[in-house]
Amino acid sequence: MKVETCACDICGVQKKETNHWWKAYLAVDGSGVLVTRLDDQSSLSLRNDPAQQWDAAADLCGAQHVLEYLSKNLFHNESQQEATR
Ligand SMILES: [Zn+2]
């Protein structure tokens, strides 16, 4: 098992023991967004669905930053997509 340190894409805070983190995926074709619990394995099948391709995921420290990420990226799609990495 690899240990990953992840940080919130919005505020940059490091993930600790909390389980309230979220992951957000943007559909490559811009058709939608997938938001899951960071530790939710059941979403794997969704993400592996060949019919739908998801862009890079964002780690988010709470529901509030999920919203912020979404509004940011949904608007960004109009102009230019930023590669966050
Ligand atoms: Zn955050």
PDB file of the backbone (N, CA, C, O) and the ligand in Angstrom, with CONECT records:
HET     ZN  A 101       1
ATOM      1  N   MET A   1       0.841  -1.194   0.000  1.00  0.00           N
ATOM      2  CA  MET A   1       0.000   0.000   0.000  1.00  0.00           C
ATOM      3  C   MET A   1       0.876   1.245   0.000  1.00  0.00           C
ATOM      4  O   MET A   1       1.764   1.400   0.839  1.00  0.00           O
ATOM      5  N   LYS A   2       0.617   2.105  -0.933  1.00  0.00           N
ATOM      6  CA  LYS A   2       1.444   3.303  -0.959  1.00  0.00           C
ATOM      7  C   LYS A   2       0.796   4.407  -0.144  1.00  0.00           C
ATOM      8  O   LYS A   2      -0.422   4.584  -0.118  1.00  0.00           O
ATOM      9  N   VAL A   3       1.655   5.118   0.502  1.00  0.00           N
ATOM     10  CA  VAL A   3       1.164   6.215   1.337  1.00  0.00           C
ATOM     11  C   VAL A   3       1.221   7.505   0.539  1.00  0.00           C
ATOM     12  O   VAL A   3       2.277   7.922   0.064  1.00  0.00           O
ATOM     13  N   GLU A   4       0.089   8.106   0.408  1.00  0.00           N
ATOM     14  CA  GLU A   4       0.047   9.357  -0.331  1.00  0.00           C
ATOM     15  C   GLU A   4      -0.301  10.493   0.606  1.00  0.00           C
ATOM     16  O   GLU A   4      -1.237  10.408   1.400  1.00  0.00           O
ATOM     17  N   THR A   5       0.449  11.525   0.500  1.00  0.00           N
ATOM     18  CA  THR A   5       0.025  12.724   1.218  1.00  0.00           C
ATOM     19  C   THR A   5      -0.763  13.548   0.233  1.00  0.00           C
ATOM     20  O   THR A   5      -0.303  13.824  -0.875  1.00  0.00           O
ATOM     21  N   CYS A   6      -1.927  13.930   0.632  1.00  0.00           N
ATOM     22  CA  CYS A   6      -2.671  14.780  -0.281  1.00  0.00           C
ATOM     23  C   CYS A   6      -3.025  16.081   0.405  1.00  0.00           C
ATOM     24  O   CYS A   6      -3.173  16.162   1.624  1.00  0.00           O
ATOM     25  N   ALA A   7      -3.148  17.054  -0.398  1.00  0.00           N
ATOM     26  CA  ALA A   7      -3.463  18.386   0.102  1.00  0.00           C
ATOM     27  C   ALA A   7      -4.686  18.905  -0.629  1.00  0.00           C
ATOM     28  O   ALA A   7      -4.937  18.569  -1.787  1.00  0.00           O
ATOM     29  N   CYS A   8      -5.420  19.712   0.061  1.00  0.00           N
ATOM     30  CA  CYS A   8      -6.631  20.283  -0.526  1.00  0.00           C
ATOM     31  C   CYS A   8      -6.270  21.170  -1.716  1.00  0.00           C
ATOM     32  O   CYS A   8      -5.365  22.001  -1.641  1.00  0.00           O
ATOM     33  N   ASP A   9      -6.990  20.976  -2.801  1.00  0.00           N
ATOM     34  CA  ASP A   9      -6.737  21.765  -3.998  1.00  0.00           C
ATOM     35  C   ASP A   9      -7.132  23.229  -3.837  1.00  0.00           C
ATOM     36  O   ASP A   9      -6.682  24.095  -4.587  1.00  0.00           O
ATOM     37  N   ILE A  10      -7.961  23.483  -2.866  1.00  0.00           N
ATOM     38  CA  ILE A  10      -8.424  24.860  -2.676  1.00  0.00           C
ATOM     39  C   ILE A  10      -7.543  25.606  -1.692  1.00  0.00           C
ATOM     40  O   ILE A  10      -7.008  26.667  -2.012  1.00  0.00           O
ATOM     41  N   CYS A  11      -7.391  25.053  -0.488  1.00  0.00           N
ATOM     42  CA  CYS A  11      -6.674  25.806   0.543  1.00  0.00           C
ATOM     43  C   CYS A  11      -5.285  25.237   0.822  1.00  0.00           C
ATOM     44  O   CYS A  11      -4.499  25.855   1.539  1.00  0.00           O
ATOM     45  N   GLY A  12      -4.976  24.070   0.266  1.00  0.00           N
ATOM     46  CA  GLY A  12      -3.636  23.533   0.388  1.00  0.00           C
ATOM     47  C   GLY A  12      -3.334  22.857   1.714  1.00  0.00           C
ATOM     48  O   GLY A  12      -2.190  22.484   1.977  1.00  0.00           O
ATOM     49  N   VAL A  13      -4.344  22.697   2.546  1.00  0.00           N
ATOM     50  CA  VAL A  13      -4.128  22.070   3.839  1.00  0.00           C
ATOM     51  C   VAL A  13      -3.813  20.580   3.637  1.00  0.00           C
ATOM     52  O   VAL A  13      -4.357  19.938   2.739  1.00  0.00           O
ATOM     53  N   GLN A  14      -2.944  20.053   4.468  1.00  0.00           N
ATOM     54  CA  GLN A  14      -2.561  18.654   4.354  1.00  0.00           C
ATOM     55  C   GLN A  14      -3.605  17.749   5.000  1.00  0.00           C
ATOM     56  O   GLN A  14      -4.177  18.070   6.041  1.00  0.00           O
ATOM     57  N   LYS A  15      -3.829  16.629   4.365  1.00  0.00           N
ATOM     58  CA  LYS A  15      -4.791  15.694   4.929  1.00  0.00           C
ATOM     59  C   LYS A  15      -4.208  15.027   6.159  1.00  0.00           C
ATOM     60  O   LYS A  15      -3.053  14.601   6.162  1.00  0.00           O
ATOM     61  N   LYS A  16      -5.019  14.940   7.203  1.00  0.00           N
ATOM     62  CA  LYS A  16      -4.599  14.240   8.403  1.00  0.00           C
ATOM     63  C   LYS A  16      -5.473  13.011   8.594  1.00  0.00           C
ATOM     64  O   LYS A  16      -5.731  12.265   7.650  1.00  0.00           O
ATOM     65  N   GLU A  17      -5.914  12.813   9.796  1.00  0.00           N
ATOM     66  CA  GLU A  17      -6.665  11.598  10.085  1.00  0.00           C
ATOM     67  C   GLU A  17      -8.141  11.683   9.688  1.00  0.00           C
ATOM     68  O   GLU A  17      -8.863  10.687   9.714  1.00  0.00           O
ATOM     69  N   THR A  18      -8.558  12.849   9.333  1.00  0.00           N
ATOM     70  CA  THR A  18      -9.990  13.016   9.119  1.00  0.00           C
ATOM     71  C   THR A  18     -10.480  12.254   7.897  1.00  0.00           C
ATOM     72  O   THR A  18      -9.729  12.024   6.949  1.00  0.00           O
ATOM     73  N   ASN A  19     -11.717  11.877   7.933  1.00  0.00           N
ATOM     74  CA  ASN A  19     -12.311  11.143   6.828  1.00  0.00           C
ATOM     75  C   ASN A  19     -13.338  11.974   6.091  1.00  0.00           C
ATOM     76  O   ASN A  19     -14.179  11.448   5.363  1.00  0.00           O
ATOM     77  N   HIS A  20     -13.262  13.236   6.281  1.00  0.00           N
ATOM     78  CA  HIS A  20     -14.278  14.081   5.666  1.00  0.00           C
ATOM     79  C   HIS A  20     -13.806  14.654   4.349  1.00  0.00           C
ATOM     80  O   HIS A  20     -14.350  15.639   3.850  1.00  0.00           O
ATOM     81  N   TRP A  21     -12.807  14.037   3.804  1.00  0.00           N
ATOM     82  CA  TRP A  21     -12.267  14.553   2.551  1.00  0.00           C
ATOM     83  C   TRP A  21     -13.043  14.024   1.366  1.00  0.00           C
ATOM     84  O   TRP A  21     -13.689  12.978   1.431  1.00  0.00           O
ATOM     85  N   TRP A  22     -12.963  14.766   0.294  1.00  0.00           N
ATOM     86  CA  TRP A  22     -13.691  14.438  -0.920  1.00  0.00           C
ATOM     87  C   TRP A  22     -12.758  14.445  -2.115  1.00  0.00           C
ATOM     88  O   TRP A  22     -11.690  15.056  -2.103  1.00  0.00           O
ATOM     89  N   LYS A  23     -13.192  13.759  -3.125  1.00  0.00           N
ATOM     90  CA  LYS A  23     -12.470  13.782  -4.377  1.00  0.00           C
ATOM     91  C   LYS A  23     -13.441  14.208  -5.473  1.00  0.00           C
ATOM     92  O   LYS A  23     -14.583  13.751  -5.520  1.00  0.00           O
ATOM     93  N   ALA A  24     -12.986  15.061  -6.324  1.00  0.00           N
ATOM     94  CA  ALA A  24     -13.849  15.529  -7.408  1.00  0.00           C
ATOM     95  C   ALA A  24     -13.202  15.221  -8.747  1.00  0.00           C
ATOM     96  O   ALA A  24     -12.013  15.468  -8.950  1.00  0.00           O
ATOM     97  N   TYR A  25     -13.992  14.685  -9.645  1.00  0.00           N
ATOM     98  CA  TYR A  25     -13.514  14.377 -10.989  1.00  0.00           C
ATOM     99  C   TYR A  25     -14.354  15.149 -11.987  1.00  0.00           C
ATOM    100  O   TYR A  25     -15.580  15.206 -11.889  1.00  0.00           O
ATOM    101  N   LEU A  26     -13.672  15.736 -12.938  1.00  0.00           N
ATOM    102  CA  LEU A  26     -14.399  16.412 -14.006  1.00  0.00           C
ATOM    103  C   LEU A  26     -14.448  15.500 -15.214  1.00  0.00           C
ATOM    104  O   LEU A  26     -13.442  14.889 -15.574  1.00  0.00           O
ATOM    105  N   ALA A  27     -15.588  15.402 -15.832  1.00  0.00           N
ATOM    106  CA  ALA A  27     -15.698  14.619 -17.056  1.00  0.00           C
ATOM    107  C   ALA A  27     -14.851  15.273 -18.135  1.00  0.00           C
ATOM    108  O   ALA A  27     -14.869  16.492 -18.310  1.00  0.00           O
ATOM    109  N   VAL A  28     -14.108  14.439 -18.856  1.00  0.00           N
ATOM    110  CA  VAL A  28     -13.207  14.966 -19.878  1.00  0.00           C
ATOM    111  C   VAL A  28     -13.982  15.742 -20.934  1.00  0.00           C
ATOM    112  O   VAL A  28     -13.516  16.761 -21.442  1.00  0.00           O
ATOM    113  N   ASP A  29     -15.154  15.251 -21.250  1.00  0.00           N
ATOM    114  CA  ASP A  29     -15.941  15.916 -22.288  1.00  0.00           C
ATOM    115  C   ASP A  29     -16.809  17.043 -21.728  1.00  0.00           C
ATOM    116  O   ASP A  29     -17.614  17.642 -22.441  1.00  0.00           O
ATOM    117  N   GLY A  30     -16.628  17.314 -20.444  1.00  0.00           N
ATOM    118  CA  GLY A  30     -17.359  18.424 -19.846  1.00  0.00           C
ATOM    119  C   GLY A  30     -18.814  18.126 -19.543  1.00  0.00           C
ATOM    120  O   GLY A  30     -19.604  19.035 -19.289  1.00  0.00           O
ATOM    121  N   SER A  31     -19.164  16.848 -19.571  1.00  0.00           N
ATOM    122  CA  SER A  31     -20.579  16.511 -19.404  1.00  0.00           C
ATOM    123  C   SER A  31     -21.011  16.423 -17.955  1.00  0.00           C
ATOM    124  O   SER A  31     -22.206  16.346 -17.669  1.00  0.00           O
ATOM    125  N   GLY A  32     -20.068  16.434 -17.046  1.00  0.00           N
ATOM    126  CA  GLY A  32     -20.489  16.322 -15.659  1.00  0.00           C
ATOM    127  C   GLY A  32     -19.340  16.248 -14.692  1.00  0.00           C
ATOM    128  O   GLY A  32     -18.170  16.332 -15.068  1.00  0.00           O
ATOM    129  N   VAL A  33     -19.696  16.092 -13.451  1.00  0.00           N
ATOM    130  CA  VAL A  33     -18.724  16.055 -12.374  1.00  0.00           C
ATOM    131  C   VAL A  33     -19.048  14.882 -11.464  1.00  0.00           C
ATOM    132  O   VAL A  33     -20.215  14.589 -11.203  1.00  0.00           O
ATOM    133  N   LEU A  34     -18.018  14.220 -10.989  1.00  0.00           N
ATOM    134  CA  LEU A  34     -18.212  13.133 -10.041  1.00  0.00           C
ATOM    135  C   LEU A  34     -17.542  13.522  -8.730  1.00  0.00           C
ATOM    136  O   LEU A  34     -16.350  13.830  -8.696  1.00  0.00           O
ATOM    137  N   VAL A  35     -18.308  13.506  -7.669  1.00  0.00           N
ATOM    138  CA  VAL A  35     -17.760  13.824  -6.360  1.00  0.00           C
ATOM    139  C   VAL A  35     -17.970  12.634  -5.443  1.00  0.00           C
ATOM    140  O   VAL A  35     -19.092  12.153  -5.284  1.00  0.00           O
ATOM    141  N   THR A  36     -16.900  12.165  -4.846  1.00  0.00           N
ATOM    142  CA  THR A  36     -17.009  11.012  -3.961  1.00  0.00           C
ATOM    143  C   THR A  36     -16.233  11.266  -2.682  1.00  0.00           C
ATOM    144  O   THR A  36     -15.372  12.143  -2.610  1.00  0.00           O
ATOM    145  N   ARG A  37     -16.563  10.475  -1.684  1.00  0.00           N
ATOM    146  CA  ARG A  37     -15.749  10.455  -0.482  1.00  0.00           C
ATOM    147  C   ARG A  37     -14.364   9.950  -0.859  1.00  0.00           C
ATOM    148  O   ARG A  37     -14.221   9.075  -1.713  1.00  0.00           O
ATOM    149  N   LEU A  38     -13.374  10.494  -0.232  1.00  0.00           N
ATOM    150  CA  LEU A  38     -12.004  10.104  -0.537  1.00  0.00           C
ATOM    151  C   LEU A  38     -11.796   8.602  -0.292  1.00  0.00           C
ATOM    152  O   LEU A  38     -11.065   7.937  -1.026  1.00  0.00           O
ATOM    153  N   ASP A  39     -12.440   8.093   0.734  1.00  0.00           N
ATOM    154  CA  ASP A  39     -12.219   6.693   1.113  1.00  0.00           C
ATOM    155  C   ASP A  39     -13.314   5.767   0.599  1.00  0.00           C
ATOM    156  O   ASP A  39     -13.419   4.619   1.033  1.00  0.00           O
ATOM    157  N   ASP A  40     -14.118   6.262  -0.314  1.00  0.00           N
ATOM    158  CA  ASP A  40     -15.222   5.452  -0.816  1.00  0.00           C
ATOM    159  C   ASP A  40     -14.765   4.603  -1.998  1.00  0.00           C
ATOM    160  O   ASP A  40     -14.511   5.113  -3.089  1.00  0.00           O
ATOM    161  N   GLN A  41     -14.668   3.306  -1.758  1.00  0.00           N
ATOM    162  CA  GLN A  41     -14.192   2.418  -2.815  1.00  0.00           C
ATOM    163  C   GLN A  41     -15.290   2.095  -3.819  1.00  0.00           C
ATOM    164  O   GLN A  41     -15.009   1.665  -4.938  1.00  0.00           O
ATOM    165  N   SER A  42     -16.516   2.300  -3.425  1.00  0.00           N
ATOM    166  CA  SER A  42     -17.613   1.916  -4.308  1.00  0.00           C
ATOM    167  C   SER A  42     -17.683   2.801  -5.549  1.00  0.00           C
ATOM    168  O   SER A  42     -18.332   2.456  -6.536  1.00  0.00           O
ATOM    169  N   SER A  43     -17.012   3.934  -5.485  1.00  0.00           N
ATOM    170  CA  SER A  43     -17.050   4.828  -6.635  1.00  0.00           C
ATOM    171  C   SER A  43     -16.062   4.382  -7.706  1.00  0.00           C
ATOM    172  O   SER A  43     -16.052   4.918  -8.814  1.00  0.00           O
ATOM    173  N   LEU A  44     -15.238   3.405  -7.372  1.00  0.00           N
ATOM    174  CA  LEU A  44     -14.229   2.936  -8.325  1.00  0.00           C
ATOM    175  C   LEU A  44     -14.862   2.454  -9.629  1.00  0.00           C
ATOM    176  O   LEU A  44     -14.364   2.749 -10.716  1.00  0.00           O
ATOM    177  N   SER A  45     -15.940   1.725  -9.512  1.00  0.00           N
ATOM    178  CA  SER A  45     -16.570   1.187 -10.712  1.00  0.00           C
ATOM    179  C   SER A  45     -17.066   2.311 -11.605  1.00  0.00           C
ATOM    180  O   SER A  45     -17.023   2.222 -12.832  1.00  0.00           O
ATOM    181  N   LEU A  46     -17.534   3.360 -10.966  1.00  0.00           N
ATOM    182  CA  LEU A  46     -17.967   4.528 -11.737  1.00  0.00           C
ATOM    183  C   LEU A  46     -16.806   5.125 -12.508  1.00  0.00           C
ATOM    184  O   LEU A  46     -16.911   5.461 -13.687  1.00  0.00           O
ATOM    185  N   ARG A  47     -15.700   5.243 -11.799  1.00  0.00           N
ATOM    186  CA  ARG A  47     -14.543   5.891 -12.410  1.00  0.00           C
ATOM    187  C   ARG A  47     -13.935   5.019 -13.494  1.00  0.00           C
ATOM    188  O   ARG A  47     -13.293   5.518 -14.419  1.00  0.00           O
ATOM    189  N   ASN A  48     -14.142   3.710 -13.374  1.00  0.00           N
ATOM    190  CA  ASN A  48     -13.561   2.817 -14.358  1.00  0.00           C
ATOM    191  C   ASN A  48     -14.496   2.544 -15.525  1.00  0.00           C
ATOM    192  O   ASN A  48     -14.165   1.771 -16.424  1.00  0.00           O
ATOM    193  N   ASP A  49     -15.623   3.157 -15.512  1.00  0.00           N
ATOM    194  CA  ASP A  49     -16.566   3.002 -16.601  1.00  0.00           C
ATOM    195  C   ASP A  49     -15.945   3.522 -17.891  1.00  0.00           C
ATOM    196  O   ASP A  49     -15.667   4.716 -18.004  1.00  0.00           O
ATOM    197  N   PRO A  50     -15.726   2.646 -18.859  1.00  0.00           N
ATOM    198  CA  PRO A  50     -15.070   3.060 -20.106  1.00  0.00           C
ATOM    199  C   PRO A  50     -15.902   4.047 -20.904  1.00  0.00           C
ATOM    200  O   PRO A  50     -15.379   4.739 -21.778  1.00  0.00           O
ATOM    201  N   ALA A  51     -17.171   4.116 -20.616  1.00  0.00           N
ATOM    202  CA  ALA A  51     -18.032   5.020 -21.372  1.00  0.00           C
ATOM    203  C   ALA A  51     -17.823   6.471 -20.943  1.00  0.00           C
ATOM    204  O   ALA A  51     -18.201   7.409 -21.645  1.00  0.00           O
ATOM    205  N   GLN A  52     -17.218   6.621 -19.785  1.00  0.00           N
ATOM    206  CA  GLN A  52     -17.038   7.980 -19.287  1.00  0.00           C
ATOM    207  C   GLN A  52     -15.612   8.175 -18.820  1.00  0.00           C
ATOM    208  O   GLN A  52     -15.115   7.407 -17.996  1.00  0.00           O
ATOM    209  N   GLN A  53     -14.966   9.174 -19.327  1.00  0.00           N
ATOM    210  CA  GLN A  53     -13.591   9.440 -18.923  1.00  0.00           C
ATOM    211  C   GLN A  53     -13.541  10.640 -18.014  1.00  0.00           C
ATOM    212  O   GLN A  53     -14.154  11.679 -18.259  1.00  0.00           O
ATOM    213  N   TRP A  54     -12.781  10.450 -16.949  1.00  0.00           N
ATOM    214  CA  TRP A  54     -12.691  11.516 -15.955  1.00  0.00           C
ATOM    215  C   TRP A  54     -11.312  12.162 -15.988  1.00  0.00           C
ATOM    216  O   TRP A  54     -10.287  11.504 -16.163  1.00  0.00           O
ATOM    217  N   ASP A  55     -11.334  13.434 -15.817  1.00  0.00           N
ATOM    218  CA  ASP A  55     -10.099  14.192 -15.768  1.00  0.00           C
ATOM    219  C   ASP A  55      -9.421  13.968 -14.419  1.00  0.00           C
ATOM    220  O   ASP A  55      -9.931  13.229 -13.577  1.00  0.00           O
ATOM    221  N   ALA A  56      -8.303  14.591 -14.225  1.00  0.00           N
ATOM    222  CA  ALA A  56      -7.566  14.467 -12.974  1.00  0.00           C
ATOM    223  C   ALA A  56      -8.459  14.823 -11.798  1.00  0.00           C
ATOM    224  O   ALA A  56      -9.303  15.716 -11.872  1.00  0.00           O
ATOM    225  N   ALA A  57      -8.245  14.096 -10.715  1.00  0.00           N
ATOM    226  CA  ALA A  57      -9.069  14.311  -9.540  1.00  0.00           C
ATOM    227  C   ALA A  57      -8.474  15.392  -8.661  1.00  0.00           C
ATOM    228  O   ALA A  57      -7.269  15.643  -8.670  1.00  0.00           O
ATOM    229  N   ALA A  58      -9.341  16.015  -7.911  1.00  0.00           N
ATOM    230  CA  ALA A  58      -8.897  17.002  -6.941  1.00  0.00           C
ATOM    231  C   ALA A  58      -9.211  16.494  -5.545  1.00  0.00           C
ATOM    232  O   ALA A  58     -10.266  15.904  -5.314  1.00  0.00           O
ATOM    233  N   ASP A  59      -8.306  16.721  -4.630  1.00  0.00           N
ATOM    234  CA  ASP A  59      -8.562  16.386  -3.236  1.00  0.00           C
ATOM    235  C   ASP A  59      -9.115  17.622  -2.554  1.00  0.00           C
ATOM    236  O   ASP A  59      -8.601  18.728  -2.717  1.00  0.00           O
ATOM    237  N   LEU A  60     -10.164  17.413  -1.794  1.00  0.00           N
ATOM    238  CA  LEU A  60     -10.818  18.562  -1.180  1.00  0.00           C
ATOM    239  C   LEU A  60     -11.119  18.266   0.285  1.00  0.00           C
ATOM    240  O   LEU A  60     -11.591  17.183   0.631  1.00  0.00           O
ATOM    241  N   CYS A  61     -10.838  19.249   1.137  1.00  0.00           N
ATOM    242  CA  CYS A  61     -10.837  18.997   2.572  1.00  0.00           C
ATOM    243  C   CYS A  61     -12.226  19.050   3.192  1.00  0.00           C
ATOM    244  O   CYS A  61     -12.380  18.714   4.366  1.00  0.00           O
ATOM    245  N   GLY A  62     -13.212  19.450   2.460  1.00  0.00           N
ATOM    246  CA  GLY A  62     -14.546  19.500   3.031  1.00  0.00           C
ATOM    247  C   GLY A  62     -15.567  19.923   1.998  1.00  0.00           C
ATOM    248  O   GLY A  62     -15.228  20.371   0.903  1.00  0.00           O
ATOM    249  N   ALA A  63     -16.821  19.769   2.371  1.00  0.00           N
ATOM    250  CA  ALA A  63     -17.894  20.046   1.423  1.00  0.00           C
ATOM    251  C   ALA A  63     -17.825  21.479   0.900  1.00  0.00           C
ATOM    252  O   ALA A  63     -18.167  21.759  -0.249  1.00  0.00           O
ATOM    253  N   GLN A  64     -17.381  22.363   1.762  1.00  0.00           N
ATOM    254  CA  GLN A  64     -17.332  23.761   1.344  1.00  0.00           C
ATOM    255  C   GLN A  64     -16.344  23.968   0.193  1.00  0.00           C
ATOM    256  O   GLN A  64     -16.593  24.737  -0.735  1.00  0.00           O
ATOM    257  N   HIS A  65     -15.236  23.270   0.279  1.00  0.00           N
ATOM    258  CA  HIS A  65     -14.251  23.433  -0.776  1.00  0.00           C
ATOM    259  C   HIS A  65     -14.589  22.612  -1.995  1.00  0.00           C
ATOM    260  O   HIS A  65     -14.097  22.890  -3.089  1.00  0.00           O
ATOM    261  N   VAL A  66     -15.424  21.602  -1.822  1.00  0.00           N
ATOM    262  CA  VAL A  66     -15.956  20.907  -2.988  1.00  0.00           C
ATOM    263  C   VAL A  66     -16.745  21.897  -3.828  1.00  0.00           C
ATOM    264  O   VAL A  66     -16.600  21.966  -5.049  1.00  0.00           O
ATOM    265  N   LEU A  67     -17.576  22.654  -3.146  1.00  0.00           N
ATOM    266  CA  LEU A  67     -18.395  23.649  -3.849  1.00  0.00           C
ATOM    267  C   LEU A  67     -17.517  24.676  -4.546  1.00  0.00           C
ATOM    268  O   LEU A  67     -17.764  25.064  -5.688  1.00  0.00           O
ATOM    269  N   GLU A  68     -16.489  25.103  -3.832  1.00  0.00           N
ATOM    270  CA  GLU A  68     -15.611  26.113  -4.399  1.00  0.00           C
ATOM    271  C   GLU A  68     -14.889  25.579  -5.628  1.00  0.00           C
ATOM    272  O   GLU A  68     -14.747  26.262  -6.642  1.00  0.00           O
ATOM    273  N   TYR A  69     -14.445  24.352  -5.505  1.00  0.00           N
ATOM    274  CA  TYR A  69     -13.748  23.718  -6.631  1.00  0.00           C
ATOM    275  C   TYR A  69     -14.668  23.607  -7.839  1.00  0.00           C
ATOM    276  O   TYR A  69     -14.281  23.895  -8.971  1.00  0.00           O
ATOM    277  N   LEU A  70     -15.890  23.183  -7.564  1.00  0.00           N
ATOM    278  CA  LEU A  70     -16.845  22.996  -8.651  1.00  0.00           C
ATOM    279  C   LEU A  70     -17.131  24.309  -9.369  1.00  0.00           C
ATOM    280  O   LEU A  70     -17.091  24.382 -10.597  1.00  0.00           O
ATOM    281  N   SER A  71     -17.416  25.331  -8.595  1.00  0.00           N
ATOM    282  CA  SER A  71     -17.762  26.589  -9.252  1.00  0.00           C
ATOM    283  C   SER A  71     -16.571  27.130 -10.017  1.00  0.00           C
ATOM    284  O   SER A  71     -16.719  27.698 -11.099  1.00  0.00           O
ATOM    285  N   LYS A  72     -15.393  26.951  -9.449  1.00  0.00           N
ATOM    286  CA  LYS A  72     -14.177  27.380 -10.129  1.00  0.00           C
ATOM    287  C   LYS A  72     -14.015  26.675 -11.471  1.00  0.00           C
ATOM    288  O   LYS A  72     -13.806  27.303 -12.509  1.00  0.00           O
ATOM    289  N   ASN A  73     -14.118  25.352 -11.414  1.00  0.00           N
ATOM    290  CA  ASN A  73     -13.811  24.565 -12.599  1.00  0.00           C
ATOM    291  C   ASN A  73     -14.918  24.586 -13.633  1.00  0.00           C
ATOM    292  O   ASN A  73     -14.662  24.497 -14.834  1.00  0.00           O
ATOM    293  N   LEU A  74     -16.127  24.701 -13.171  1.00  0.00           N
ATOM    294  CA  LEU A  74     -17.212  24.752 -14.138  1.00  0.00           C
ATOM    295  C   LEU A  74     -17.133  26.041 -14.935  1.00  0.00           C
ATOM    296  O   LEU A  74     -17.458  26.078 -16.122  1.00  0.00           O
ATOM    297  N   PHE A  75     -16.698  27.097 -14.264  1.00  0.00           N
ATOM    298  CA  PHE A  75     -16.552  28.345 -14.993  1.00  0.00           C
ATOM    299  C   PHE A  75     -15.296  28.313 -15.849  1.00  0.00           C
ATOM    300  O   PHE A  75     -15.252  28.882 -16.940  1.00  0.00           O
ATOM    301  N   HIS A  76     -14.291  27.647 -15.341  1.00  0.00           N
ATOM    302  CA  HIS A  76     -13.025  27.566 -16.061  1.00  0.00           C
ATOM    303  C   HIS A  76     -13.177  26.891 -17.407  1.00  0.00           C
ATOM    304  O   HIS A  76     -12.488  27.229 -18.369  1.00  0.00           O
ATOM    305  N   ASN A  77     -14.091  25.930 -17.465  1.00  0.00           N
ATOM    306  CA  ASN A  77     -14.283  25.192 -18.702  1.00  0.00           C
ATOM    307  C   ASN A  77     -14.588  26.106 -19.865  1.00  0.00           C
ATOM    308  O   ASN A  77     -14.299  25.795 -21.021  1.00  0.00           O
ATOM    309  N   GLU A  78     -15.166  27.217 -19.543  1.00  0.00           N
ATOM    310  CA  GLU A  78     -15.529  28.161 -20.586  1.00  0.00           C
ATOM    311  C   GLU A  78     -14.287  28.750 -21.242  1.00  0.00           C
ATOM    312  O   GLU A  78     -14.222  28.909 -22.462  1.00  0.00           O
ATOM    313  N   SER A  79     -13.311  29.069 -20.414  1.00  0.00           N
ATOM    314  CA  SER A  79     -12.135  29.702 -20.971  1.00  0.00           C
ATOM    315  C   SER A  79     -11.027  28.663 -21.187  1.00  0.00           C
ATOM    316  O   SER A  79     -10.888  28.097 -22.272  1.00  0.00           O
ATOM    317  N   GLN A  80     -10.256  28.431 -20.143  1.00  0.00           N
ATOM    318  CA  GLN A  80      -9.133  27.527 -20.296  1.00  0.00           C
ATOM    319  C   GLN A  80      -9.019  26.668 -19.072  1.00  0.00           C
ATOM    320  O   GLN A  80      -9.182  27.150 -17.951  1.00  0.00           O
ATOM    321  N   GLN A  81      -8.741  25.399 -19.272  1.00  0.00           N
ATOM    322  CA  GLN A  81      -8.614  24.511 -18.133  1.00  0.00           C
ATOM    323  C   GLN A  81      -7.199  24.585 -17.575  1.00  0.00           C
ATOM    324  O   GLN A  81      -6.210  24.471 -18.299  1.00  0.00           O
ATOM    325  N   GLU A  82      -7.142  24.775 -16.291  1.00  0.00           N
ATOM    326  CA  GLU A  82      -5.854  24.858 -15.635  1.00  0.00           C
ATOM    327  C   GLU A  82      -5.404  23.474 -15.235  1.00  0.00           C
ATOM    328  O   GLU A  82      -6.192  22.694 -14.701  1.00  0.00           O
ATOM    329  N   ALA A  83      -4.169  23.163 -15.482  1.00  0.00           N
ATOM    330  CA  ALA A  83      -3.640  21.882 -15.032  1.00  0.00           C
ATOM    331  C   ALA A  83      -3.103  22.073 -13.617  1.00  0.00           C
ATOM    332  O   ALA A  83      -2.075  22.718 -13.408  1.00  0.00           O
ATOM    333  N   THR A  84      -3.806  21.510 -12.668  1.00  0.00           N
ATOM    334  CA  THR A  84      -3.361  21.643 -11.282  1.00  0.00           C
ATOM    335  C   THR A  84      -2.547  20.425 -10.917  1.00  0.00           C
ATOM    336  O   THR A  84      -3.058  19.306 -10.887  1.00  0.00           O
ATOM    337  N   ARG A  85      -1.337  20.639 -10.654  1.00  0.00           N
ATOM    338  CA  ARG A  85      -0.501  19.511 -10.266  1.00  0.00           C
ATOM    339  C   ARG A  85       0.788  20.039  -9.703  1.00  0.00           C
ATOM    340  O   ARG A  85       1.654  19.258  -9.308  1.00  0.00           O
TER     341      ARG A  85
HETATM  342 ZN    ZN A 101      -9.614  23.080   1.688  1.00  0.00          ZN2+
END
